[in-house]
Amino acid sequence: MFNNNNVSTNRWLGFELSVLRRLKFSSIAIPFSGWPDLDWYLKFWGKQILSNDICEWAWWVSRAFVENQGELLTEEDVSLILSEAYVPRRKLENPALAQWMGEMDSVWFDNIRINIDQIENEHRRALAIATALKTGDYAFSFRPETSRLKRPLSEVFITLWRRHRQIINNARENFSGNLDGGEFIKSIRAELMFARFPRPEGLSSLRRGIVGWRETWVRGTDEAWDHLIQDRRGKLGDDVMSKENYLTLVSNFLEKAVDIPKWAIAHTEDGFISAAEMGEIVRKFRRIDVSYNKNFSEVVGGKNSFIIIA
């Protein structure tokens, strides 16, 4: 969702996987998934994945790699997606794209979004959306002074399609949700919950960045943003100024997760909330079994990260 800067910068996937590998569980609930890298690896290990995110872009990517048990984008699908991708229409179907990118890139993404909706199979459509989002990451990696080096987006899309992550059939009933994290966690049954909570700046802080572009492109409009932000009020994902308010939101969420036998709470210290303070909130509900720590401070942008097992 919006659980860290630049979507996945501080996920520290290897650390998370190394900790989860030590735990015994067959099913896992992930209420704030974001880009489902962790989910995919756990699916590869044969776990039942119950993944969720309030953002539609993350939900579609999860459907592509978590729910999907074998559907693949075909050459015919790709041909349909890229058909007349650079041909301008009288006006953009989604004019909000122009807030983030130049005219030709806006035309390309606008056209392929329309074309993707013509794919009837929902999991192949989800794969197309995921591939287009990665193409968007490529487009946003260039600054104006380096944009002349950018390859044609249709060419990039084809390259990403050919190199896409393996689609795994783990013979489990995996699920991808698009709900509020609290609503999701109280409605499902799993042996383990893995949660990395949204940052205190909330969803609104990501509206103008690449997360904002992703959500606007997937939805076909930016008109849902005000509702999304308003709906976060009083919940994790709200813009929170005080430590006490943030910890109250965490506590309210954990209260909804009490029926899940085991928790793995990931937390990166950033000067706002310490791991000790997060641990105190967890102890209100259950005993902490162990806390794992890895110091990434020597890495550029790295911080002290913890996973609390309770």
ChimeraX attribute file (.defattr): number of C-alpha atoms within 10 A of each C-alpha:
attribute: neighborCount
match mode: 1-to-1
recipient: residues
	/A:1	27
	/A:2	29
	/A:3	24
	/A:4	20
	/A:5	13
	/A:6	12
	/A:7	16
	/A:8	16
	/A:9	12
	/A:10	17
	/A:11	20
	/A:12	15
	/A:13	13
	/A:14	10
	/A:15	15
	/A:16	19
	/A:17	13
	/A:18	10
	/A:19	16
	/A:20	17
	/A:21	11
	/A:22	8
	/A:23	12
	/A:24	10
	/A:25	16
	/A:26	15
	/A:27	20
	/A:28	25
	/A:29	26
	/A:30	26
	/A:31	27
	/A:32	30
	/A:33	29
	/A:34	29
	/A:35	21
	/A:36	24
	/A:37	17
	/A:38	19
	/A:39	23
	/A:40	21
	/A:41	15
	/A:42	21
	/A:43	24
	/A:44	16
	/A:45	13
	/A:46	16
	/A:47	20
	/A:48	24
	/A:49	24
	/A:50	26
	/A:51	29
	/A:52	27
	/A:53	26
	/A:54	23
	/A:55	25
	/A:56	20
	/A:57	26
	/A:58	29
	/A:59	25
	/A:60	26
	/A:61	26
	/A:62	31
	/A:63	24
	/A:64	27
	/A:65	27
	/A:66	31
	/A:67	26
	/A:68	23
	/A:69	18
	/A:70	14
	/A:71	18
	/A:72	19
	/A:73	19
	/A:74	11
	/A:75	11
	/A:76	8
	/A:77	18
	/A:78	19
	/A:79	12
	/A:80	16
	/A:81	24
	/A:82	21
	/A:83	14
	/A:84	13
	/A:85	21
	/A:86	19
	/A:87	11
	/A:88	15
	/A:89	10
	/A:90	6
	/A:91	9
	/A:92	17
	/A:93	15
	/A:94	20
	/A:95	15
	/A:96	18
	/A:97	23
	/A:98	16
	/A:99	10
	/A:100	15
	/A:101	15
	/A:102	10
	/A:103	12
	/A:104	15
	/A:105	19
	/A:106	21
	/A:107	23
	/A:108	20
	/A:109	26
	/A:110	26
	/A:111	23
	/A:112	23
	/A:113	22
	/A:114	15
	/A:115	21
	/A:116	21
	/A:117	15
	/A:118	13
	/A:119	18
	/A:120	9
	/A:121	11
	/A:122	15
	/A:123	24
	/A:124	21
	/A:125	25
	/A:126	27
	/A:127	25
	/A:128	28
	/A:129	23
	/A:130	26
	/A:131	23
	/A:132	27
	/A:133	23
	/A:134	17
	/A:135	22
	/A:136	20
	/A:137	13
	/A:138	15
	/A:139	18
	/A:140	14
	/A:141	11
	/A:142	13
	/A:143	11
	/A:144	6
	/A:145	7
	/A:146	9
	/A:147	12
	/A:148	9
	/A:149	9
	/A:150	13
	/A:151	11
	/A:152	12
	/A:153	21
	/A:154	20
	/A:155	12
	/A:156	19
	/A:157	22
	/A:158	18
	/A:159	13
	/A:160	16
	/A:161	22
	/A:162	10
	/A:163	10
	/A:164	14
	/A:165	10
	/A:166	11
	/A:167	19
	/A:168	19
	/A:169	18
	/A:170	19
	/A:171	11
	/A:172	15
	/A:173	14
	/A:174	20
	/A:175	16
	/A:176	25
	/A:177	23
	/A:178	19
	/A:179	17
	/A:180	19
	/A:181	25
	/A:182	18
	/A:183	13
	/A:184	23
	/A:185	27
	/A:186	16
	/A:187	9
	/A:188	12
	/A:189	17
	/A:190	19
	/A:191	16
	/A:192	22
	/A:193	24
	/A:194	23
	/A:195	21
	/A:196	22
	/A:197	23
	/A:198	20
	/A:199	21
	/A:200	24
	/A:201	16
	/A:202	21
	/A:203	25
	/A:204	18
	/A:205	18
	/A:206	18
	/A:207	19
	/A:208	11
	/A:209	13
	/A:210	17
	/A:211	22
	/A:212	19
	/A:213	24
	/A:214	23
	/A:215	20
	/A:216	21
	/A:217	24
	/A:218	21
	/A:219	16
	/A:220	18
	/A:221	16
	/A:222	18
	/A:223	11
	/A:224	12
	/A:225	16
	/A:226	11
	/A:227	9
	/A:228	16
	/A:229	17
	/A:230	12
	/A:231	13
	/A:232	17
	/A:233	13
	/A:234	15
	/A:235	21
	/A:236	27
	/A:237	29
	/A:238	23
	/A:239	20
	/A:240	19
	/A:241	11
	/A:242	10
	/A:243	12
	/A:244	11
	/A:245	14
	/A:246	23
	/A:247	19
	/A:248	15
	/A:249	19
	/A:250	18
	/A:251	18
	/A:252	15
	/A:253	19
	/A:254	21
	/A:255	16
	/A:256	16
	/A:257	22
	/A:258	14
	/A:259	14
	/A:260	18
	/A:261	13
	/A:262	21
	/A:263	24
	/A:264	24
	/A:265	19
	/A:266	21
	/A:267	22
	/A:268	26
	/A:269	16
	/A:270	13
	/A:271	7
	/A:272	13
	/A:273	16
	/A:274	14
	/A:275	19
	/A:276	11
	/A:277	13
	/A:278	18
	/A:279	19
	/A:280	12
	/A:281	15
	/A:282	21
	/A:283	12
	/A:284	11
	/A:285	14
	/A:286	12
	/A:287	11
	/A:288	15
	/A:289	10
	/A:290	11
	/A:291	16
	/A:292	13
	/A:293	17
	/A:294	14
	/A:295	13
	/A:296	15
	/A:297	11
	/A:298	9
	/A:299	8
	/A:300	7
	/A:301	9
	/A:302	16
	/A:303	17
	/A:304	16
	/A:305	22
	/A:306	22
	/A:307	25
	/A:308	22
	/A:309	23
	/A:310	20
